[in-house]
């Protein structure tokens, strides 16, 4: 097809937008990818420091196969464009009583570590939990993560044939409740419950099925030499080599409709890019809020974007670590409070945690301890929709660095206000998000079914990114790009000039892309 028939505009050069653009270009589409910021990556952003560019977003790569597949589409290999550093220790976990636990992803090694940490009974409990998490991951990977939308029939079939899964899927079973029944040691409950925050939820409010995140991480964690932003740069280069017209510092003003269909994207400069389809790879809530023009509020139901996930206060700085704990830092470090009531209680009320869990990424510890200043990213969970308060910096600084000093870790110099990214700043960076990092909240038994799929109700408008199915996280956002690209290709190959209708009927015609479809 010629002209605009296969021209696609992608808005947003985060993981979802880059993945979608690469896949469409590999299939022969003419793709223009516009990004408001001056660098690709979206939330995979950087800040300058005396030690080099600082990651201020995602810190490691998991589910590497998603990106191996993406590079293979262009006849390339990921390892020829990036140096990935496998992490022998997935994370080092610390508690105020001086105890600590390393996890590696190897079941035998981790069971032995748990036995030394908490006794043989808890090691047996860990083995049971690990088997459950593995079974959940295997059962849900195909019908949820790899599918364009959750396949309820396949999910039911998988769960009915695997009784081991049932205790994680009981009505009202939260991740915290599942773990509290599994482990007697509250520290182990804290540790595995933290995976709820990986997708922006509170452990007592997300479904137990999210235990599967443990196995996704245990399957392998890689740091990227030079920082995670190198992944975004490599994908942007891959897109350009496939012919994608990547335009940085180019905000989209509105999506243009004609006759009920998307026909173009107007830029802030006033120019309009005609297209047959548009993939919006920002937060879907921006469409509902009118950030891309009026008339798109009907693209999604309200439940697709509300309620919102957690946000964060993010410290990004370079410093020299000192104190008894400094030599023992690894790439991933998690410092837990004595209990979590002072964290998730205030978060639920929209307040700053009184005793937060502190995630400390020592970005330069992937291969050992460097000399001189090191780059650090520290993440503190925050409620969404919070505006900056005059006292927030002092409170967040004290609850972060005073806590770490008491545990035996200090930084010289300690960072100032310029090192802190707040929820309000995240909202300005990612319009419509309300500062929520992960899009729609994962809390609630059917939250996974409420997250919007690639196709919207507006013909020609599609979604990608962490706010769309299958959800938050670097590999999940990249998978959303695959789902969006496949939906676009199916619709461009068999276009319908009419809008969608709720009326049943029609002829079943097989498609090589989608399989049997009505």
Secondary structure, DSSP 8 states (H G I E B T S, - for coil): --TTTTEEEEE--SHHHHHHHHHHHHTT-EEEEE-SSSSS-TTS-EE--TTS-EE-S---B--THHHHHHHHHTT--GGGT--EEE-SSSEEEE-TTS-EEEE-S-HHHHHHHHHHHH-HHHHHHHHHHHHHHHHHHHHHIIIIISSSS--HHHHHHHHHT-GGGHHHHSTT-BHHHHHHHH-SSHHHHHHHHGGGGGGT--TTTBBGGGGHHHHHHHT--EEETT-THHHHHHHHHHHHHTT-EEESS--EEEEEEETTEEEEEEETTS-EEE-SEEEE-S-THHHHTTTT-TT-GGGS-GGGT-SB--EEEEEEEEEEEESTTGGG--SEEEE--S-SHHHHHHHHTT---SS--EEEEETT-SSS--SS-EEEEEEEEE-TT----TTHHHHHHIIIIIHHHHHT-EEES---GGGEE-HHHHHHHSTTSTT-SSSB--BSTTHHHHSB-SB-SSTTEEE-STTBTT-SSHHHHHHHHHHHHHHHHHHHHT--SS---S------EEETTTEEE-
